[in-house]
């Protein structure tokens, strides 16, 4: 990934991380991004934590007020589409917020693409095969044995069950004439 804020930890799974820099210098949020999860922790006395699966993130924007601009920070605004509905998450007073936006967008796109590929390879179509796998038709029922069918018709004629005209019509039908 290019232009991504390097991780300050030795954990290679962390793609981006930041610590908010609020004007009051207290209650800074801590944000970490991996390929699968974006976690956010905020609070001083009481903490509030949230984890968002990267494949649920569908829009990443930022805002920067005048006071934030003077301090060189911004707010990253995420829109996540979760099973309970649409949710907006704010990562506030983030330094290098543009790099954060890029890292989160890249991770979210990668996670959604990976999920799409996984779904395509695990979905089964109505014929019971995976997509892209040719469906082989079941062997056709064995062709009727014309000679045995004709013998049955002849026996019915000889027993008087069928008239000569009925026998001729049934024989023509059997032979497809």
Protein Blocks (a to p, Z undefined) as FASTA:
>chain_A
ZZiacdfbfbfkbmbdcddddfklpaiacddddfkbccddedjkbccdddddfklpcbdc
ddddfklmmnopacdddddddfkbccddddehiahklmmmmmmmmmmmmmmmmmmmmmmm
mpccfkopaehiacddddddddddfklmmmmmmmmmmnomacfklmmmmmmmmnoZZ
